[in-house]
Amino acid sequence: MTKPDLGRYGVFGVGAPAPQQAKEIEALGYGAVWVAGSPPAELDWAEGLLDATTTLRVATGIVNIWSTDPAAVAESFHRIEKAHPGRFLLGIGAGHPELDQRYRKPLDALTEYLDRLDEHGVPRDRRVVAALGPKLLRITADRAAGTHPYLTTPEHTALAREIMGRDAFVAPEHKVVLTTDVRAARAIGRKSFETSIRKTNYRNSWKRLGFTEEDLAGGGSERLVDSVVAHGNAEAVAARLGDFFAAGADHIPLQVLGSDDKLSVLAELAPALGLGS
């Protein structure tokens, strides 16, 4: 199976950027745009981004299995693949029990969803799963190209690589605050996951990584914030992201926090990340 090639760094955000923004992201040297926020099954927004660019990859981070019909998702995949071969990656996940009353055992539900994608011809090497726990990582290793987890640490990346093997694609999202004001960076970081810290899936994942109830109280300890949010100047951020690659990551989608002008932040980061000319 061929591992997806999205370059070392991508850009992660809720909702799709405008096509012109996608062109600027591509010009800076980032290899992919990841669109979060449980995009609908039609995925027509991806076509505008791909039409506007030449090499940029587009991925979903993630399509929610409870709110999207796999047949409709597969139809979108094949339409996009026909127009832009090899440039779209389908990310799926089970979301959270706190957000959907239909939620049931995610291992069973994801397996059934992957079965349906198989039936509709979506290739294994063109899909990834938002897998956190060891059981789902093992299933993902057999059923998808790899994993695209959220709110994780290099230690989780190492665990994913150990469980899934060297051929799996591991693409952990990571948050970035480009400031040397540590207090401000931590405040921005806490704000970004103030809802997520109450969700069972993330809490269980963090506890498996050694965080305690004390770390998860009061919006998150400094230790927790510093583990899931890279901050500092561009060189410090790049060094922290390097920990993920050392642990086995193939690609990191960056979620820029603390600035309305995300393109300027991405441009400032690019040289430290080894991107561009």
Residue pairs with C-beta under 8 A, 6 or more apart in sequence:
1 124
1 125
1 145
1 167
2 125
3 125
3 145
3 146
3 167
3 168
3 169
3 250
4 57
4 89
4 125
4 126
4 128
4 145
4 146
4 169
4 251
5 31
5 57
6 31
6 32
6 57
6 59
6 89
6 171
6 250
6 251
7 29
7 30
7 31
7 32
7 57
7 251
8 31
8 245
8 251
8 252
8 273
8 274
9 29
9 30
9 31
9 241
9 251
9 252
9 253
9 254
9 273
9 275
10 30
10 31
10 32
10 33
10 34
10 57
10 59
10 171
10 251
10 252
10 253
10 254
11 17
11 25
11 30
11 32
11 33
11 34
11 253
11 254
11 256
11 262
11 266
12 34
12 36
12 61
12 173
12 253
12 254
12 255
13 33
13 34
13 35
13 36
13 255
13 256
13 262
14 35
14 36
14 37
15 35
15 36
15 37
16 33
16 35
16 39
16 45
16 46
16 48
16 49
17 25
17 33
17 49
19 48
19 49
19 51
19 52
19 53
20 52
21 263
22 33
22 49
22 52
22 53
22 56
23 52
23 53
24 263
25 33
25 56
25 263
25 266
26 53
26 54
26 55
26 56
28 263
28 266
28 267
28 270
28 275
28 276
29 270
29 273
29 275
29 276
30 56
30 254
30 266
30 270
30 275
31 55
31 56
31 57
31 251
32 56
32 57
32 58
32 59
32 89
32 251
32 253
33 49
33 56
33 57
33 58
33 59
34 59
34 60
34 61
34 91
34 148
34 173
34 253
35 45
35 46
35 58
35 59
35 60
35 61
36 60
36 61
36 62
38 62
38 63
38 64
38 67
38 68
38 95
39 45
39 60
39 63
40 67
40 68
41 63
41 68
41 69
41 72
41 73
41 76
42 72
42 76
43 60
43 63
43 73
43 76
43 77
43 80
44 76
46 58
46 60
46 76
46 80
46 88
47 79
47 80
47 83
47 84
49 56
49 58
50 56
50 58
50 80
50 83
50 84
50 87
50 88
55 87
56 87
57 87
57 88
57 89
58 87
58 88
58 89
59 88
59 89
59 90
59 91
59 128
59 148
59 253
60 89
60 90
60 91
60 92
61 91
61 130
61 148
61 150
61 173
61 253
62 91
62 92
62 93
62 130
62 148
63 73
63 90
63 91
63 92
63 93
64 92
64 93
64 94
64 95
64 100
65 92
65 93
65 94
65 95
65 109
65 110
65 113
66 94
66 95
66 100
66 102
66 103
66 109
67 100
70 113
70 116
70 117
70 120
71 116
71 120
73 90
73 92
73 117
73 122
74 116
74 117
74 120
74 121
74 122
75 120
77 88
77 90
77 122
77 126
78 120
78 121
78 122
80 87
80 88
81 88
81 126
88 126
89 126
89 127
89 128
89 145
90 117
90 122
90 126
90 127
90 128
91 127
91 128
91 129
91 130
91 148
92 110
92 113
92 114
92 117
92 127
92 128
92 129
92 130
93 110
93 129
93 130
94 103
94 106
94 109
94 110
94 130
95 103
96 103
96 199
96 200
96 201
97 103
97 200
97 201
98 198
98 199
98 200
106 136
107 135
107 136
107 139
110 129
110 136
110 139
111 139
111 143
114 127
114 129
114 143
114 144
117 127
118 124
124 143
124 144
124 145
125 145
126 145
127 144
127 145
128 140
128 144
128 145
128 146
128 147
128 148
128 169
128 171
129 136
129 139
129 140
129 143
129 144
129 146
129 147
129 148
130 147
130 148
130 149
130 150
131 137
131 139
131 140
131 147
131 149
131 160
132 149
132 152
132 156
132 201
132 202
132 204
132 205
133 204
133 205
133 208
134 159
134 163
137 147
137 159
137 160
137 163
137 164
138 163
138 164
140 146
140 147
140 164
140 168
141 163
141 164
141 165
141 168
145 168
145 169
146 164
146 168
146 169
146 170
146 171
146 250
147 160
147 164
147 168
147 169
147 170
147 171
148 171
148 172
148 173
148 253
149 156
149 160
149 172
149 173
149 205
150 172
150 173
150 196
150 202
151 173
151 193
151 196
151 202
151 205
151 206
151 228
152 172
152 173
152 174
152 205
152 209
152 228
153 209
153 227
153 228
154 243
154 244
154 246
154 247
154 249
155 209
155 210
155 247
156 172
156 205
156 209
157 170
157 172
157 244
157 247
157 248
157 249
158 247
158 248
160 168
160 170
160 172
160 248
161 168
161 170
161 247
161 248
161 249
162 248
164 170
169 250
169 251
170 248
170 249
170 250
170 251
171 249
171 250
171 251
171 252
171 253
172 244
172 249
172 252
172 253
173 252
173 253
173 254
173 255
174 228
174 229
174 230
174 241
174 244
174 252
174 253
174 254
174 255
175 189
175 192
175 193
175 228
175 229
175 230
175 254
175 255
175 257
176 229
176 230
176 231
176 237
176 254
176 255
176 256
176 257
176 265
176 269
177 184
177 185
177 188
177 189
177 229
177 230
177 231
177 257
177 258
178 231
178 232
178 233
178 234
178 237
178 256
178 258
178 259
178 265
178 268
178 269
179 185
179 188
179 231
179 232
179 258
180 232
180 233
180 236
182 231
184 258
185 229
185 231
185 232
185 258
186 222
186 225
186 226
186 229
186 231
188 229
188 257
188 258
189 220
189 225
189 228
189 229
189 231
189 257
190 219
190 220
190 225
192 229
192 255
192 257
193 202
193 220
193 228
194 219
196 202
197 203
197 216
197 219
197 220
203 216
206 215
206 216
206 224
207 216
211 221
211 223
211 224
211 227
214 221
215 221
215 223
215 224
216 224
229 257
230 236
230 237
230 240
230 241
231 237
232 240
234 268
234 269
234 271
234 272
234 273
235 272
237 269
237 272
238 269
238 272
238 273
241 252
241 254
241 273
244 252
245 252
254 266
254 269
256 262
256 265
256 266
259 265
269 275
270 276
